[in-house]
Amino acid sequence: MVEGEGSKTFSKSKKLIYSNPELAHQILTKITNVTIAYLKLQINAGAAMVQLFDSWAGVLGPVEYSEFGTKYVKQICDAITEVPVTVFAKGAYYARHELAGLSCQTIGLDWNMNIEESRKIIGTEKTLQGNLDPCVLYADFKTIETKTKNLLKSFGNQRHIANLGHGVYPDTDPEKVKCFIETVKGFAIN
């Protein structure tokens, strides 16, 4: 809405929060309300779980993210009571304490967030999801297996969902994705 296109820096959006925070809050409130309505429609259409991707979490500092990020993510989580909610705030390693307080069931971790440390911060009541670096899927099959097993060992017997720490890149070999999935399935059987 503010950038006018995709952005890696969110400089126009960040400019807005510093130069006109009132307008930024008005826009974020509208986005929040539309997101809640959209998720409710998805649930009414049969979604059994929803995931909220906070795309600018890691671009803001801790104080700014608290005011212009988690405040709105909290409103969305509080409004969605029909199904479990996962929150993925890429790059918001500094906000894990705040994320732990959200009324969501799962917190997604990107590949920069240590699993054991995150578990200590977030606690055992929430499921953790993640966090293999998607670039690991460029490695050879043996490395993918080793890294995936290390990921699973890091979760221990605590609630978790094995996943990448972000999406699959378009040039990733599907056989490498299959290797990741098969390694997860095989590990769970052991």
TIDRENMAR-9895 format. One record per residue (C-alpha): residue number from 1; z, x, y; chain. Coordinates in Angstrom, 3 decimals. Layout:
+-------+----------+----------+----------+------+
! torke !       zz !       xx !       yy ! seti !
+-------+----------+----------+----------+------+
!   NUM !        Z !        X !        Y !    A !
...
+-------+----------+----------+----------+------+
! end
This chain:
+-------+----------+----------+----------+------+
! torke !       zz !       xx !       yy ! seti !
+-------+----------+----------+----------+------+
!     1 !    0.000 !    0.000 !    0.000 !    A !
!     2 !    0.837 !    2.817 !    2.363 !    A !
!     3 !   -1.162 !    5.698 !    0.926 !    A !
!     4 !   -4.386 !    3.695 !    0.546 !    A !
!     5 !   -5.169 !    5.630 !   -2.648 !    A !
!     6 !   -3.458 !    7.626 !   -5.363 !    A !
!     7 !   -1.296 !   10.473 !   -4.123 !    A !
!     8 !    0.342 !   13.560 !   -5.554 !    A !
!     9 !    2.586 !   14.127 !   -2.526 !    A !
!    10 !    3.242 !   10.593 !   -1.261 !    A !
!    11 !    3.227 !   12.146 !    2.214 !    A !
!    12 !    2.223 !    8.934 !    3.985 !    A !
!    13 !    4.914 !    6.948 !    2.176 !    A !
!    14 !    7.516 !    9.616 !    2.888 !    A !
!    15 !    6.417 !    9.688 !    6.512 !    A !
!    16 !    7.061 !    5.942 !    6.644 !    A !
!    17 !   10.607 !    6.163 !    5.263 !    A !
!    18 !   11.497 !    8.749 !    7.906 !    A !
!    19 !    9.575 !    7.302 !   10.859 !    A !
!    20 !   10.043 !    3.577 !   10.187 !    A !
!    21 !   12.674 !    2.974 !    7.497 !    A !
!    22 !   12.936 !   -0.736 !    8.371 !    A !
!    23 !    9.254 !   -1.287 !    7.586 !    A !
!    24 !    9.601 !    0.833 !    4.431 !    A !
!    25 !   12.424 !   -1.431 !    3.242 !    A !
!    26 !   10.353 !   -4.532 !    4.019 !    A !
!    27 !    7.454 !   -3.205 !    1.958 !    A !
!    28 !    9.739 !   -2.113 !   -0.891 !    A !
!    29 !   11.383 !   -5.554 !   -0.912 !    A !
!    30 !    7.962 !   -7.198 !   -1.250 !    A !
!    31 !    6.977 !   -4.796 !   -4.040 !    A !
!    32 !   10.287 !   -5.486 !   -5.782 !    A !
!    33 !    9.853 !   -9.251 !   -5.580 !    A !
!    34 !    6.275 !   -9.093 !   -6.863 !    A !
!    35 !    7.333 !   -6.740 !   -9.674 !    A !
!    36 !   10.082 !   -9.123 !  -10.771 !    A !
!    37 !    7.673 !  -12.072 !  -10.733 !    A !
!    38 !    5.051 !  -10.085 !  -12.657 !    A !
!    39 !    7.544 !   -8.943 !  -15.310 !    A !
!    40 !    8.828 !  -12.506 !  -15.728 !    A !
!    41 !    5.228 !  -13.650 !  -16.331 !    A !
!    42 !    4.784 !  -10.872 !  -18.896 !    A !
!    43 !    7.972 !  -12.000 !  -20.638 !    A !
!    44 !    6.825 !  -15.645 !  -20.576 !    A !
!    45 !    3.564 !  -14.480 !  -22.144 !    A !
!    46 !    5.452 !  -12.858 !  -25.023 !    A !
!    47 !    6.562 !   -9.374 !  -23.966 !    A !
!    48 !    9.619 !   -8.475 !  -26.038 !    A !
!    49 !   10.551 !   -5.500 !  -23.851 !    A !
!    50 !    9.433 !   -4.166 !  -20.469 !    A !
!    51 !    9.289 !   -0.680 !  -19.006 !    A !
!    52 !    9.558 !    0.096 !  -15.330 !    A !
!    53 !    7.780 !    3.273 !  -14.196 !    A !
!    54 !    9.174 !    4.611 !  -10.940 !    A !
!    55 !    6.257 !    6.721 !   -9.797 !    A !
!    56 !    7.795 !    8.365 !   -6.765 !    A !
!    57 !   11.280 !    9.100 !   -8.062 !    A !
!    58 !   10.768 !   12.860 !   -8.305 !    A !
!    59 !    9.094 !   13.100 !   -4.917 !    A !
!    60 !   12.186 !   11.975 !   -3.011 !    A !
!    61 !   15.436 !   13.831 !   -2.555 !    A !
!    62 !   18.691 !   12.428 !   -3.979 !    A !
!    63 !   19.787 !   10.637 !   -0.787 !    A !
!    64 !   16.346 !    9.169 !   -0.136 !    A !
!    65 !   15.902 !    8.107 !   -3.742 !    A !
!    66 !   19.216 !    6.302 !   -3.710 !    A !
!    67 !   18.193 !    4.345 !   -0.611 !    A !
!    68 !   14.466 !    3.877 !   -1.244 !    A !
!    69 !   14.364 !    3.997 !   -5.042 !    A !
!    70 !   17.316 !    3.115 !   -7.236 !    A !
!    71 !   18.347 !    0.339 !   -4.870 !    A !
!    72 !   15.129 !   -1.509 !   -5.740 !    A !
!    73 !   15.037 !   -0.469 !   -9.395 !    A !
!    74 !   18.543 !   -1.942 !   -9.686 !    A !
!    75 !   17.346 !   -5.265 !   -8.234 !    A !
!    76 !   14.548 !   -5.392 !  -10.803 !    A !
!    77 !   16.857 !   -4.513 !  -13.710 !    A !
!    78 !   19.407 !   -7.092 !  -12.580 !    A !
!    79 !   16.714 !   -9.784 !  -12.403 !    A !
!    80 !   15.276 !   -9.140 !  -15.872 !    A !
!    81 !   17.827 !  -10.506 !  -18.325 !    A !
!    82 !   15.545 !  -12.067 !  -20.928 !    A !
!    83 !   14.441 !   -8.864 !  -22.699 !    A !
!    84 !   15.483 !   -5.194 !  -22.886 !    A !
!    85 !   14.399 !   -3.019 !  -19.958 !    A !
!    86 !   13.436 !    0.657 !  -20.003 !    A !
!    87 !   13.480 !    2.635 !  -16.753 !    A !
!    88 !   11.375 !    5.786 !  -16.479 !    A !
!    89 !   11.970 !    7.615 !  -13.198 !    A !
!    90 !    9.850 !   10.747 !  -13.551 !    A !
!    91 !   11.392 !   13.765 !  -11.900 !    A !
!    92 !   14.668 !   12.058 !  -11.005 !    A !
!    93 !   16.884 !   14.437 !  -12.984 !    A !
!    94 !   19.367 !   14.381 !  -10.068 !    A !
!    95 !   19.657 !   10.560 !  -10.317 !    A !
!    96 !   20.764 !   10.310 !  -13.941 !    A !
!    97 !   24.288 !    9.237 !  -12.891 !    A !
!    98 !   22.783 !    6.393 !  -10.849 !    A !
!    99 !   20.323 !    5.483 !  -13.587 !    A !
!   100 !   23.195 !    5.309 !  -16.080 !    A !
!   101 !   24.709 !    2.520 !  -13.981 !    A !
!   102 !   21.623 !    0.308 !  -14.089 !    A !
!   103 !   21.568 !   -2.845 !  -16.192 !    A !
!   104 !   18.834 !   -1.477 !  -18.428 !    A !
!   105 !   19.020 !   -0.620 !  -22.100 !    A !
!   106 !   16.866 !    2.501 !  -22.197 !    A !
!   107 !   16.322 !    5.428 !  -19.845 !    A !
!   108 !   13.153 !    7.460 !  -20.195 !    A !
!   109 !   13.463 !   11.217 !  -19.750 !    A !
!   110 !   10.656 !   13.432 !  -18.580 !    A !
!   111 !   10.183 !   16.852 !  -20.161 !    A !
!   112 !   12.240 !   18.570 !  -17.422 !    A !
!   113 !   15.419 !   16.712 !  -18.394 !    A !
!   114 !   17.605 !   18.337 !  -21.025 !    A !
!   115 !   18.457 !   15.798 !  -23.718 !    A !
!   116 !   22.015 !   16.967 !  -24.456 !    A !
!   117 !   22.868 !   17.182 !  -20.760 !    A !
!   118 !   21.303 !   13.776 !  -20.137 !    A !
!   119 !   23.313 !   12.243 !  -22.962 !    A !
!   120 !   26.543 !   13.610 !  -21.445 !    A !
!   121 !   25.628 !   12.212 !  -18.029 !    A !
!   122 !   24.245 !    8.855 !  -19.181 !    A !
!   123 !   26.651 !    8.223 !  -22.045 !    A !
!   124 !   26.158 !    6.692 !  -25.461 !    A !
!   125 !   25.662 !    3.045 !  -24.484 !    A !
!   126 !   22.033 !    3.490 !  -23.459 !    A !
!   127 !   19.077 !    4.560 !  -25.545 !    A !
!   128 !   17.285 !    7.696 !  -24.334 !    A !
!   129 !   13.499 !    7.868 !  -24.581 !    A !
!   130 !   11.313 !   10.931 !  -24.371 !    A !
!   131 !   10.798 !   13.723 !  -23.708 !    A !
!   132 !    8.267 !   16.064 !  -25.282 !    A !
!   133 !    6.055 !   17.754 !  -22.694 !    A !
!   134 !    2.623 !   16.110 !  -23.152 !    A !
!   135 !    1.022 !   19.557 !  -22.806 !    A !
!   136 !    2.608 !   20.531 !  -26.133 !    A !
!   137 !   -0.173 !   18.408 !  -27.648 !    A !
!   138 !   -2.634 !   21.140 !  -26.584 !    A !
!   139 !   -0.909 !   23.557 !  -28.982 !    A !
!   140 !   -1.757 !   24.137 !  -32.628 !    A !
!   141 !   -0.482 !   21.643 !  -35.208 !    A !
!   142 !    2.380 !   23.860 !  -36.407 !    A !
!   143 !    3.709 !   24.261 !  -32.843 !    A !
!   144 !    3.499 !   20.500 !  -32.283 !    A !
!   145 !    5.486 !   19.930 !  -35.484 !    A !
!   146 !    8.115 !   22.520 !  -34.539 !    A !
!   147 !    8.544 !   21.237 !  -30.973 !    A !
!   148 !    8.719 !   17.629 !  -32.176 !    A !
!   149 !   11.381 !   18.463 !  -34.774 !    A !
!   150 !   13.378 !   20.342 !  -32.123 !    A !
!   151 !   13.156 !   17.270 !  -29.893 !    A !
!   152 !   14.453 !   15.027 !  -32.662 !    A !
!   153 !   17.280 !   17.440 !  -33.492 !    A !
!   154 !   18.292 !   17.413 !  -29.808 !    A !
!   155 !   18.809 !   13.655 !  -29.961 !    A !
!   156 !   21.074 !   14.019 !  -32.980 !    A !
!   157 !   22.266 !   10.736 !  -34.403 !    A !
!   158 !   22.521 !    9.097 !  -30.971 !    A !
!   159 !   20.340 !    6.139 !  -29.927 !    A !
!   160 !   16.872 !    7.413 !  -29.016 !    A !
!   161 !   13.168 !    6.706 !  -28.945 !    A !
!   162 !   10.955 !    9.704 !  -29.674 !    A !
!   163 !    8.201 !    9.830 !  -27.094 !    A !
!   164 !    6.395 !   12.112 !  -24.724 !    A !
!   165 !    8.009 !   12.937 !  -21.390 !    A !
!   166 !    5.019 !   11.273 !  -19.694 !    A !
!   167 !    1.663 !    9.861 !  -20.768 !    A !
!   168 !   -1.018 !   11.372 !  -22.967 !    A !
!   169 !   -3.582 !   13.295 !  -20.941 !    A !
!   170 !   -7.201 !   12.085 !  -21.260 !    A !
!   171 !   -8.468 !   15.321 !  -22.803 !    A !
!   172 !   -5.816 !   15.393 !  -25.548 !    A !
!   173 !   -7.200 !   15.549 !  -29.074 !    A !
!   174 !   -6.236 !   12.289 !  -30.836 !    A !
!   175 !   -5.477 !   14.306 !  -33.986 !    A !
!   176 !   -2.742 !   16.109 !  -32.040 !    A !
!   177 !   -1.222 !   12.761 !  -31.044 !    A !
!   178 !   -1.398 !   11.751 !  -34.711 !    A !
!   179 !    0.413 !   14.994 !  -35.633 !    A !
!   180 !    3.228 !   14.132 !  -33.204 !    A !
!   181 !    3.557 !   10.595 !  -34.592 !    A !
!   182 !    3.458 !   11.703 !  -38.225 !    A !
!   183 !    6.077 !   14.389 !  -37.547 !    A !
!   184 !    8.384 !   11.787 !  -35.998 !    A !
!   185 !    7.880 !    9.416 !  -38.934 !    A !
!   186 !    8.428 !   12.196 !  -41.465 !    A !
!   187 !   11.571 !   13.415 !  -39.730 !    A !
!   188 !   13.121 !    9.960 !  -39.724 !    A !
!   189 !   12.690 !    9.778 !  -43.500 !    A !
!   190 !   14.533 !   13.057 !  -44.136 !    A !
+-------+----------+----------+----------+------+
! end
